[in-house]
Amino acid sequence: MTVSLPRVHVLGVGAIGTLMASYLRQRFPALPLTLVLRNQAAADRWNAAHQTLALGQHTSVQGPLPVTTATPPQVHWRLATGIDAETLTDSSSATSPIACLVVTTKAYQTRAALAPLRARLDSHSVVVLLQNGLGVREELEKALFDRPATRPQFILATTTHGCYATASYRAVHAGFGGLWFAVVPSSNAPSLRAQAVADLLLALPLQPHAEPWPQFQIRLLTKLAVNACINPITALHRCRNGALISHPKHRITIDHLCQETSTIITRYLLEHQMANATSDLAFSPQELCQHVVEVCQTTAKNKSSMYQDVLHQRPTEIDYINGWLVRQAQRYRIPYPTHQALVAAIHAQEAEYRMDKDA
Ligand SMILES: NC(=O)c1ccc[n+]([C@@H]2O[C@H](COP(=O)([O-])OP(=O)(O)OC[C@H]3O[C@@H](n4cnc5c(N)ncnc54)[C@H](OP(=O)(O)O)[C@@H]3O)[C@@H](O)[C@H]2O)c1
């Protein structure tokens, strides 16, 4: 039995939001699609962009994340039209229920962005969360959806596609990767709508993979562990990933981070009854270190997302990466000095450029 979706809303129309909305429009030309914009200024920019999304593709996009080149590669633009928009200020007065909300804000923006939509989301809604890091769903459940019976069905997603915005509603799909997702188990009856959303995602030509929840959690934890051991060091030392393995001082920091991360995640897996021989091995300090080194080698010329955030003086997602590990370590009373030091150092950088902006 197939269920058709009345409409898909996309919240957070930056780089990844433009990618997702553009692909949804291209693949499903008749699907009603609405962008949820922050405010009237964002709506004015949408009108100035002729209510059109532009997604650029390097003519030879293949393989993982982009490598910086001296001459910019040729970009081929595809336009997506026939998309509606509403602002969050309209949303707080609007009452029409939202069937499917694809959320592509940064992790730290999500709660505030979703709050005005709360009254339009219930157990019949499906919310797809596509963010780096961990902890957003739990934060939303605590702050906005404390009653399990009226909670939307969540789908968590993660991607290795690489995308950067060049202007409002204009982004370049610079690295072709994959899109992985899983329906989060809930105490509510299994929703046909969640299946319909899963089918929609699976039909996108973005190398999508639906995974069982336990397998997907391991994927998220692995990605988080690697990001936590690479991103803050590159951001603090303003270096590309490859520099971490050629610098003995950074190698020592990575070793400490891998030790701490391994202990924290092993406890987390035990608590959530996810521990087994494979996960024990994958999250052992040695295996984790080897994995981190391999990622640094294969992405040697890349700037991590946190390094890019610091370069552009944007807030980072540290609270949902190393910060998430710190919160677990605090619950388990496990020492976490290296993660703590890095979180504090990144917060200090963020505070510094916030002060510069306010000056
Ligand atoms: N870009 C990538 O290649 C990539 C790859 C993998 C994963 N990710 C992850 O995907 C997530 C999104 O990343 P991104 O690069 O797309 O970030 P982004 O370009 O900064 O997009 C976030 C968008 O959310 C909007 N937003 C924030 N608060 C809002 C609110 N209250 N109401 C409405 N809109 C709001 C922002 O609008 P304003 O500009 O007005 O703030 C911005 O357009 C992040 O977690 C990131 O780590 C990104």
The ligand as an SDF file (V2000), in Angstrom:
LIG
                    3D

 48 52  0  0  0  0  0  0  0  0999 V2000
   27.0390   21.6610    3.8410 N   0  0  0  0  0  0  0  0  0  0  0  0
   27.4850   20.4070    3.8020 C   0  0  0  0  0  0  0  0  0  0  0  0
   28.2160   20.0060    2.8840 O   0  0  0  0  0  0  0  0  0  0  0  0
   27.0770   19.4180    4.8470 C   0  0  0  0  0  0  0  0  0  0  0  0
   27.4580   18.0750    4.6830 C   0  0  0  0  0  0  0  0  0  0  0  0
   27.0720   17.1530    5.6470 C   0  0  0  0  0  0  0  0  0  0  0  0
   26.3200   17.5490    6.7320 C   0  0  0  0  0  0  0  0  0  0  0  0
   25.9740   18.8560    6.8600 N   0  0  0  0  0  0  0  0  0  0  0  0
   25.1750   19.2310    8.0300 C   0  0  0  0  0  0  0  0  0  0  0  0
   23.8920   19.6670    7.5850 O   0  0  0  0  0  0  0  0  0  0  0  0
   23.3940   20.6830    8.4770 C   0  0  0  0  0  0  0  0  0  0  0  0
   23.0660   21.9210    7.6480 C   0  0  0  0  0  0  0  0  0  0  0  0
   24.2900   22.4050    7.1120 O   0  0  0  0  0  0  0  0  0  0  0  0
   24.3660   23.5350    6.0150 P   0  0  0  0  0  0  0  0  0  0  0  0
   25.7740   23.5450    5.5340 O   0  0  0  0  0  0  0  0  0  0  0  0
   23.2700   23.3940    5.0450 O   0  0  0  0  0  0  0  0  0  0  0  0
   24.1230   24.8260    6.9260 O   0  0  0  0  0  0  0  0  0  0  0  0
   23.6460   26.2650    6.4510 P   0  0  0  0  0  0  0  0  0  0  0  0
   24.0650   26.4840    5.0290 O   0  0  0  0  0  0  0  0  0  0  0  0
   24.0810   27.2280    7.4810 O   0  0  0  0  0  0  0  0  0  0  0  0
   22.0660   26.1280    6.4500 O   0  0  0  0  0  0  0  0  0  0  0  0
   21.2860   26.2520    7.6030 C   0  0  0  0  0  0  0  0  0  0  0  0
   20.0840   27.0640    7.1910 C   0  0  0  0  0  0  0  0  0  0  0  0
   19.1470   27.0660    8.2620 O   0  0  0  0  0  0  0  0  0  0  0  0
   18.5800   28.3470    8.3140 C   0  0  0  0  0  0  0  0  0  0  0  0
   18.0020   28.6250    9.6280 N   0  0  0  0  0  0  0  0  0  0  0  0
   18.6410   28.7190   10.8010 C   0  0  0  0  0  0  0  0  0  0  0  0
   17.7830   29.0240   11.7840 N   0  0  0  0  0  0  0  0  0  0  0  0
   16.5740   29.1580   11.1870 C   0  0  0  0  0  0  0  0  0  0  0  0
   15.2920   29.4960   11.6510 C   0  0  0  0  0  0  0  0  0  0  0  0
   15.0620   29.7890   12.9510 N   0  0  0  0  0  0  0  0  0  0  0  0
   14.2780   29.5490   10.7790 N   0  0  0  0  0  0  0  0  0  0  0  0
   14.4710   29.2850    9.4690 C   0  0  0  0  0  0  0  0  0  0  0  0
   15.6730   28.9650    8.9490 N   0  0  0  0  0  0  0  0  0  0  0  0
   16.7080   28.9050    9.8120 C   0  0  0  0  0  0  0  0  0  0  0  0
   19.7560   29.2540    8.0560 C   0  0  0  0  0  0  0  0  0  0  0  0
   19.2840   30.5440    7.7440 O   0  0  0  0  0  0  0  0  0  0  0  0
   20.1980   31.8240    8.0860 P   0  0  0  0  0  0  0  0  0  0  0  0
   21.2310   31.8260    7.0070 O   0  0  0  0  0  0  0  0  0  0  0  0
   19.2170   32.9330    8.0320 O   0  0  0  0  0  0  0  0  0  0  0  0
   20.7820   31.5890    9.4420 O   0  0  0  0  0  0  0  0  0  0  0  0
   20.4230   28.5310    6.9010 C   0  0  0  0  0  0  0  0  0  0  0  0
   19.8350   28.9100    5.6810 O   0  0  0  0  0  0  0  0  0  0  0  0
   24.5030   20.9010    9.5020 C   0  0  0  0  0  0  0  0  0  0  0  0
   24.2640   20.1450   10.6400 O   0  0  0  0  0  0  0  0  0  0  0  0
   25.7440   20.4080    8.8080 C   0  0  0  0  0  0  0  0  0  0  0  0
   26.7650   19.9810    9.6730 O   0  0  0  0  0  0  0  0  0  0  0  0
   26.3300   19.8020    5.9590 C   0  0  0  0  0  0  0  0  0  0  0  0
  1  2  1  0
  2  3  2  0
  2  4  1  0
  4  5  1  0
  4 48  2  0
  5  6  2  0
  6  7  1  0
  7  8  2  0
  8  9  1  0
  8 48  1  0
  9 10  1  0
  9 46  1  0
 10 11  1  0
 11 12  1  0
 11 44  1  0
 12 13  1  0
 13 14  1  0
 14 15  2  0
 14 16  1  0
 14 17  1  0
 17 18  1  0
 18 19  2  0
 18 20  1  0
 18 21  1  0
 21 22  1  0
 22 23  1  0
 23 24  1  0
 23 42  1  0
 24 25  1  0
 25 26  1  0
 25 36  1  0
 26 27  1  0
 26 35  1  0
 27 28  2  0
 28 29  1  0
 29 30  1  0
 29 35  2  0
 30 31  1  0
 30 32  2  0
 32 33  1  0
 33 34  2  0
 34 35  1  0
 36 37  1  0
 36 42  1  0
 37 38  1  0
 38 39  2  0
 38 40  1  0
 38 41  1  0
 42 43  1  0
 44 45  1  0
 44 46  1  0
 46 47  1  0
M  CHG  2   8   1  16  -1
M  END
$$$$
